[in-house]
């Protein structure tokens, strides 16, 4: 029997030794979301004086780390992200970060065709007796990057849950090990408002028993989840496994037994939520974390009968175009997987692609539904791939509807304060 513990011990190094390996022009990919290696990032700036143009690929940061926030880091480090968060937005003007556009299902593969990854630094569970560790909470790009990297460094964190799936890494495929615990990154559920509960009720009315769902995070998805508690035998095929999904599974609402793909399993590309969620996921044979290149592939998604994709956005135009990542030319978030799931759901047998959103923004001063998207806005879901749009004023069906009908239905679910203006603008621009 192989002595994997001996090989493990031989590969142990310190964080300072990791920093010593980094060279100018290196491309470093880190695990992110609940696997963000905070200690590594907190002190990365300390090597600034000896490196130039070190690129850090991530998917959003939880903290305002010096390497990604201080002006003097410009030219030494550049954060390259697939999702803009508060930190990215705050420091965008300093050119310390930049978005990597792309679909979640193939963004990493396209990157690897053109870019060499010098170092992968990820966070994993402790090694088991067979020599395996797991990337338990995030597989958006981690495994693809790990397999392509010149050097693989894994940080072992004993606080992580052990989540099943295609997320195993063997010690023989690892170059170095850093033993360093950190508290789990958690987010709390936020109680929905009355408006969000109304939206959630409308959305839940579109979800049949036995449907397979994809559900995002936030107050509207939480509201949807509360009304989904009245459903039976739901399944889950989602990029993000959230606390509300765990709650519905524990209530017996999510059983996955009527799924046509991976029956009996909750499958997702990553998990993020409360510690209660992580406790639910820990060694749970009903849950499987898989690569986003598989989970988010529209052709795979479409294999789920009654696939129901539920997402939100920032703005909608009167023809049904969906913008969920920018405010005009200003980058606000990222493409995520909404487009992947909208296309996949639209090709599934009895599938539905749903956008749920408030009718207004900025305390009721702006209509979310606009005659046209703001100039420079990114179209994340085309008008060809959306079936339903929901606000607190009702449901507008887009599937099979001509532009004239779409205009009327979208105006009908817009806020009353803006309906006359939208109608006049539609006439002026001849949107029919």
Buried (B, 14 or more C-beta within 10 A) or exposed (E): EEEBEEBBEEBEBEBEEBBEBBEEEBBBBBBBBBBBBBBBBBBBBEBBEEBEEBBBBBBBBBEEBBBBBBEEBEEBBBBBBBBBBEBBBBBBEBEBBBBBEBBBBBBBBEBBEEBEBBBBBBBBBEBEEEBBBBBBBBBBBBBBBBEBBEBBBBBBBEEBBBBBBBBBBEBEBBBBBBBBEBEBBBBEBEEBBEBBBBBBBBBBEBBEEBBBBBBBBBBBBBBBBBBBBEBEBBBBBBBBBBBBBBBBBEEEBBBBEBBBBBEEBBBBBBBBBBBBBBEBBBEBEBBBBBBBBBBBBBEBBBBBBBBBBBBBBBBBBBBBBBBBBBBBEEBBBBBBBBBBBBBBBBBBEEBBBBBBBBBBBEEEEEBBBBBBBBEEBBBBBBBEBBBBBBBBBBBBBBEEBEBEBBBBBBBEBBBEEBBEBBBEBBEEEEBB
